[in-house]
Amino acid sequence: MIHRRFDGEVAIVTGSGRGMGKATALTLASQGARVVVNDIRAELAQQVVEEVRTAGGQAVAYVGDVSYESDVSAMVALAIQEYGTVDILVNNAGILRATRPLETIPLDEWELMMAVNVTGVFLCTKAVLPVMKANRSGKIVNISSSAGRSTSTFGGAHYTTSKAAVLGLTRHTARETAPYNINVNAIAPGSMDTEMVREMSTPEHMEQERQNIPLGRLGTAQDEANLVVFLCSEESSYITGATIDINGGDLMI
Ligand SMILES: NC(=O)c1ccc[n+]([C@@H]2O[C@H](COP(=O)([O-])OP(=O)(O)OC[C@H]3O[C@@H](n4cnc5c(N)ncnc54)[C@H](O)[C@@H]3O)[C@@H](O)[C@H]2O)c1
């Protein structure tokens, strides 16, 4: 029998109805993980679950908003009810709003960005830690952005700020949970060709972006999923509190 890296493990991937979260959920499931596919869009989450099952894997959908504590509690309860535990949490759900001058950002747009991109990561982490601490093992991967390392031509000040906050939260969580054998890391993707970027951009802007990337192309959802999967695996067991860049050489630091 072929040994798959995540056989017997349970993963929650937030915002996995499309884009990089979807690629991550499909890849984890293909390697044996049982996956909770979370999204606010029911039809997208259900479609990913169908894809996992068609490929012979196991998944269940949870439709809910990561910025609501009651939704997050229900999501973790579903994982435990269906699969018995939580081994992996990928905090992938995030939103982007088109770049605009800071002085024109409405307060409600700022607050929404913080709620989903920062509070969502806090709430999901808070909800899984009791299980992971009891297990004395766990992997948490937070999806930040090169915007949080530097700035972005796609998102505004609120996006940059929210993704920088994720890096601080990652480091703090990593230090606090290291004694429990829990690894917490962040990924900072550069410009990836997903619906998020296509919706907030123009083909001209994407082409301009492409020309600035040393490797000569935008990243794919699968490029990023491969890195997430590495950080969820035993092969990365000595990495914690780190931010790993994946950007085709666009930001070399
Ligand atoms: N695409 C890029 O270039 C890029 C670069 C750096 C970082 N990121 C980050 O990577 C992550 C995934 O990006 P993507 O490009 O795949 O985005 P995407 O918009 O294609 O997918 C995000 C998914 O999250 C879901 N979602 C949104 N708000 C949610 C909420 N409150 N609760 C649960 N689900 C929610 C959406 O419905 C969507 O299906 C995001 O955190 C994003 O900020 C993206």
The ligand as an SDF file (V2000), in Angstrom:
LIG
                    3D

 44 48  0  0  0  0  0  0  0  0999 V2000
   -3.8180   35.8360   -5.0040 N   0  0  0  0  0  0  0  0  0  0  0  0
   -2.7600   36.4750   -4.5650 C   0  0  0  0  0  0  0  0  0  0  0  0
   -1.9730   37.0510   -5.3440 O   0  0  0  0  0  0  0  0  0  0  0  0
   -2.4400   36.5010   -3.0910 C   0  0  0  0  0  0  0  0  0  0  0  0
   -1.1930   37.0060   -2.7290 C   0  0  0  0  0  0  0  0  0  0  0  0
   -0.8500   37.0290   -1.3910 C   0  0  0  0  0  0  0  0  0  0  0  0
   -1.7280   36.5520   -0.4420 C   0  0  0  0  0  0  0  0  0  0  0  0
   -2.9480   36.0820   -0.8240 N   0  0  0  0  0  0  0  0  0  0  0  0
   -3.8100   35.5830    0.2320 C   0  0  0  0  0  0  0  0  0  0  0  0
   -4.0400   34.2020    0.0210 O   0  0  0  0  0  0  0  0  0  0  0  0
   -5.3310   33.8270    0.5030 C   0  0  0  0  0  0  0  0  0  0  0  0
   -6.1170   33.1490   -0.5980 C   0  0  0  0  0  0  0  0  0  0  0  0
   -6.1550   34.0260   -1.7220 O   0  0  0  0  0  0  0  0  0  0  0  0
   -6.8300   33.6450   -3.1150 P   0  0  0  0  0  0  0  0  0  0  0  0
   -6.1370   34.4720   -4.1370 O   0  0  0  0  0  0  0  0  0  0  0  0
   -6.9080   32.1830   -3.2750 O   0  0  0  0  0  0  0  0  0  0  0  0
   -8.2780   34.2870   -2.8670 O   0  0  0  0  0  0  0  0  0  0  0  0
   -9.7400   33.9430   -3.4500 P   0  0  0  0  0  0  0  0  0  0  0  0
  -10.5520   35.1680   -3.2940 O   0  0  0  0  0  0  0  0  0  0  0  0
   -9.6470   33.3310   -4.7990 O   0  0  0  0  0  0  0  0  0  0  0  0
  -10.2400   32.8390   -2.4080 O   0  0  0  0  0  0  0  0  0  0  0  0
  -10.5310   33.1870   -1.0730 C   0  0  0  0  0  0  0  0  0  0  0  0
  -11.7150   32.3820   -0.6070 C   0  0  0  0  0  0  0  0  0  0  0  0
  -12.0070   32.7880    0.7520 O   0  0  0  0  0  0  0  0  0  0  0  0
  -13.4030   32.8830    0.9150 C   0  0  0  0  0  0  0  0  0  0  0  0
  -13.7010   33.8100    1.9920 N   0  0  0  0  0  0  0  0  0  0  0  0
  -13.6860   35.1700    1.9490 C   0  0  0  0  0  0  0  0  0  0  0  0
  -14.0530   35.6810    3.1280 N   0  0  0  0  0  0  0  0  0  0  0  0
  -14.2860   34.6240    3.9550 C   0  0  0  0  0  0  0  0  0  0  0  0
  -14.6920   34.5220    5.3010 C   0  0  0  0  0  0  0  0  0  0  0  0
  -14.9630   35.6160    6.0270 N   0  0  0  0  0  0  0  0  0  0  0  0
  -14.8410   33.2930    5.8520 N   0  0  0  0  0  0  0  0  0  0  0  0
  -14.6040   32.1810    5.1120 C   0  0  0  0  0  0  0  0  0  0  0  0
  -14.2310   32.2290    3.8170 N   0  0  0  0  0  0  0  0  0  0  0  0
  -14.0670   33.4340    3.2440 C   0  0  0  0  0  0  0  0  0  0  0  0
  -13.8960   33.3760   -0.4360 C   0  0  0  0  0  0  0  0  0  0  0  0
  -15.2880   33.1010   -0.6280 O   0  0  0  0  0  0  0  0  0  0  0  0
  -12.9870   32.6330   -1.4170 C   0  0  0  0  0  0  0  0  0  0  0  0
  -13.5510   31.4110   -1.8270 O   0  0  0  0  0  0  0  0  0  0  0  0
   -5.9390   35.1150    1.0250 C   0  0  0  0  0  0  0  0  0  0  0  0
   -5.7240   35.2300    2.4080 O   0  0  0  0  0  0  0  0  0  0  0  0
   -5.1720   36.1900    0.2850 C   0  0  0  0  0  0  0  0  0  0  0  0
   -5.1930   37.4170    0.9590 O   0  0  0  0  0  0  0  0  0  0  0  0
   -3.3160   36.0470   -2.1230 C   0  0  0  0  0  0  0  0  0  0  0  0
  1  2  1  0
  2  3  2  0
  2  4  1  0
  4  5  1  0
  4 44  2  0
  5  6  2  0
  6  7  1  0
  7  8  2  0
  8  9  1  0
  8 44  1  0
  9 10  1  0
  9 42  1  0
 10 11  1  0
 11 12  1  0
 11 40  1  0
 12 13  1  0
 13 14  1  0
 14 15  2  0
 14 16  1  0
 14 17  1  0
 17 18  1  0
 18 19  2  0
 18 20  1  0
 18 21  1  0
 21 22  1  0
 22 23  1  0
 23 24  1  0
 23 38  1  0
 24 25  1  0
 25 26  1  0
 25 36  1  0
 26 27  1  0
 26 35  1  0
 27 28  2  0
 28 29  1  0
 29 30  1  0
 29 35  2  0
 30 31  1  0
 30 32  2  0
 32 33  1  0
 33 34  2  0
 34 35  1  0
 36 37  1  0
 36 38  1  0
 38 39  1  0
 40 41  1  0
 40 42  1  0
 42 43  1  0
M  CHG  2   8   1  16  -1
M  END
$$$$
